[in-house]
Amino acid sequence: MFCLRLLWWPAGAVLLALQLGACGSPDTSGASSGDVPFAADSRASDPNTAADRLAANPNVPDSLHLLSPGRAGRLRLNMTEKELLRRVPAAQLKRTTYQDQGQTYPAYEMLDAQKPDAPATVLHLRPDSTGTSRLRRIRIYDPQYRTGEGIGVGSPFGAASQNLGLTRVRNTPAGFAGVSGLVNMAWVIDPNSLPNKHPDEMKPSDIPQAARITGVLLYQ
């Protein structure tokens, strides 16, 4: 009713009423001229989508190439060979073997479906106490595989040790590597980046932070 009455008031009175907050206008004296509307605020507070993250950082992997403790994409350490064969098409797998402490065990070389020319991922199997073959080790050489922090083949060693921890260094069948017992991963270091020392004499501090990672090992 107050707003309707304004129609009968003189122009000067209407102007005064508007200045005093007529028609029930809320008090905005505490708001700055640069305030953002609520809807815009809510959008700004939303977390980035996966597409936004990929656009901002090309090193962020998709779900098929995500490395995390015990996992590489769709693969999970300790999964049975039967489960592995259900998850990965036979056309992407090539049977092979590997040696460990004088014993020969089965393995697979897995090609990437999107980039068949990328370096194969090597899957080591071992039988459990019941004789069931299980996935025990995963060797990654494909730079598409990365952790959520964007760390993988081609990354500097310092990024891995700082973000994922470093507990020791050791010589592995895949090459000299820095090992993180925190995430059960090891990073094979480019031998051209290492100092001229015997592997048994090498200390974590001897590895240059800029040394390039040439492989990622997932183990139990």
N, C-alpha and C positions, 0 to 999 in steps of 0.2 A: 504494500500500500504506500510505503514511503516513496518508492520510486515513481509510482503513478502520480503522486501529488506534485512531483517536480515539474510535470508538464504544465501546471498552472502557475508556477512561480516565475517572477521576472528573471531575465537572463542573468543579471548580476547575482541574484540569490542562488540560481542553479550552479553558477561557477563556484560560489563559496561553498555550497553543499558538497560539490564534487571534491573540492580541495580538502574538506574535512572528512572524506571517506564515505560519501553517500552511496546508496544502493548496496550496502553491506560489503564493500570492498575490504579484503583482509589487510591488516597492517603489514607493510613490507619495509618498514623503516630499518629493519635489521639486515636486509638483503643488499648485496652489492650489485652494481650494474653488470658485473661479469658472471653472475650465478648461472649455472647450467640447469636446465629443466630436469625434473626427477627422472623422466624416461631416459634421457641421455646419460644421467648418472648411473642408472641401472645397467645400461649397455656397457658403459666403461668399466664397471666392476665385474662383468662376466669374465670367466677365464677364457684364454685363447682356445680356439678350436684346433683340432689336429692339423687341418689345412693351413691355418694361420702359422702354426709352429713350423710346419714344413717349408712354408714360403719364407719365413724369417731365417730359418737355419736349415740348409739343405743336408746337413749331417744328421738331423733327427730321423731315425729310421721309421719305416712303416712296421706294422705288427708282424709281418712275415720275416723281418730282418732285425727284430729287436733282441738284443742280448741282455740277459739278466741272470742272476745267480741260478745255475742249474738249467737254464733255458736258452734256446736259440730259435726264435720264431716259433714254429709249431712243434719243435722238438723239445723233449724234456729228458734230462738225465734219469736213468733207472727205468725208463719205459721199456717194455718188452719188444723184442724184434717183431712180433706179430702186430703190435700196436704201431710200430714204426712203419711197417709195410702198408697198414691201413691209411696212414696219414700222408704218406709220400707216394705219388704215382711211380709205378715200376720203371717208366721211361726215364725218370730222373735219377735212378739208382744203378750203380755198377758194383757188383760184388768184388771184394778184394780181401786181403789179409794183412795183418801186422804182427810184429814180433814184440814180445814183452818177457824179459827174463828167460830167454831161451825157449819160450812157448809161442806157438802160432795160434792166433785167434782170428775170427771173422771180422770183417769191416765192410763198410760201404763208402763209395765216393758219391756224393749227392750233388747233382747239377742244379742250378737255379732255373726255374721255369721261365722267368722273365728275361734272364740273360744267360743262355746256355753256354756262352763263351767265357763267363766269369770263372775264376778259380773254384774248383770243386771243394765242398766241405767234406771232411773226412770223419766218419762215424765209427768209433771203436766199440765193439761188443765184447762182453765177457759173460760166461755162464754164472748163475747164482748157485746157491747150495742145492737147489732142486734140478739144476741142469738147464734152466730157462735162460736163454740169451737175453741180456739187457744192455742198453746203451750206457756205457761207462765213461767215455771221453768224446768230446767234440772238438775238432780242430777247424778253426775258421781262417780262411785266407781271402775270402771275398770282402772287399771294402764296403759292400752294401750293408753288412751286418755291423750294427753299432749299439752301444748302450744308450739309455735315455739321455745321458750327458753328451752324446755324439761321439763317443770314443770307440775306435775300431782300427782296422788295418789302415795304415797311413797316418794315424794320429801320432803326435809326439809322446814319448814315454812319460814325460813330466805330467801331462794331462791325466793319464791313467793313475799314476802314483798319488797325485794330489786329490783326485776325485774319488778313487775307489780303494785307496790304501795300498801299501806295499809292506809285506812282512819279511820277504827274503828274496834272494836271487839264486838261480841254480841252472845247471845245464840239463836240458830235457832232450828227448829224442827228436823234438822238432827244432831245437836250437836253444841258445842261451836266453833265459827269460826272467822277467820280474814276476813275482808271485804275490797275489793277495789272498791270504787265508780268510779275509773278511767276506769276500764274494765268491771264493773258489774259482778264480780266474787267473790265468797267467798270460803275459804278453811277450811274445817272441820279439827280440830286438834285432834290428838290422846289424849284422856282424861288422859292417863297415863303419858303424857308429860307435863301436866299442873300443876301449883302450887296449893297448897291446899287453894284455895280461892273461895268465892262465885262468880258465873259468873257475877253478877251485879257489883262486886267490881274489876273485872279484867280489866287491862289496856293493851294496845298493848305492852308496855315494859315488861309486866309480862310473855309473851309467849317466851319460849326459842327458839333461832334461829334454833336449831337442832330438834325441835319438828316435828314429822312426820305428813304429810297430809294424812288423811284417806278418804277424799271425796272432790269433787269440785262442787260447785253450780253455775249455770248460771241463772241470773235473769234479769228482766227488771226494 
